[in-house]
Amino acid sequence: MNERVILFLDEIDKIANPDSWLGYIRGEIFDTLDGVLRPHLRMPREAELDDSMESRRAKVLMRVTLAERLRKSTFCVGAGTFETFFETQRKSHIGFRGAEEMSPSMNSEEVAMRIPRELSNRFSSDLIRLPDLQREDYLHMVNIAQAKMPSWLGEAFGKAAAERLDEAIRSRKACRFLEDSLLAALRIVKDRSKSGEVIGLDE
């Protein structure tokens, strides 16, 4: 029970839509933040337990323990891009400064206006704005990813990443830049293999 857990909830700005599926997700998030476990949630090692009285008691104990951990030992972080807000702010200032120079701020009230009030009330008012990634950040991501690839893929990945780097910075692609570059690299490898070029796939 001394273990600490960080629960990271990404894209919370996307759940304000009244769509019924997103409403279901909102319910899941609210319960989790409140330390409430929904009945359908599977417990660790649940498949190992049978339907005996002893096993049923074990399941109840696991649920109680996990709910207690959610309430007392879990630090919840919500994150979102809030793209509409930032794009609107940048466009409204283009006449005064270049869009690249704009770094609009967002306060807790702005956040509360763009996500359900029931959700914003479950978080403290602490708000951290992460700066946009710079060229050196993108290059660092490429180097880390490339180092974990076999040479036949890493070479194509480096080429694809170099071709997409400037556009990724302009459009603020962030980590999706790696996904785009990897898909392009796989197409390069496929085309090379079709043309009869020998590729060291055994690495």
Secondary structure as UniProt FT lines:
FT   STRAND          5..9
FT   HELIX           12..14
FT   HELIX           20..33
FT   TURN            34..35
FT   TURN            39..40
FT   TURN            44..45
FT   HELIX           46..48
FT   HELIX           53..72
FT   STRAND          74..78
FT   HELIX           83..93
FT   TURN            94..96
FT   HELIX           99..101
FT   HELIX           108..114
FT   HELIX           117..120
FT   TURN            121..122
FT   HELIX           135..147
FT   HELIX           151..170
FT   TURN            171..172
FT   TURN            174..175
FT   HELIX           176..194
FT   TURN            195..196
FT   TURN            201..202
//
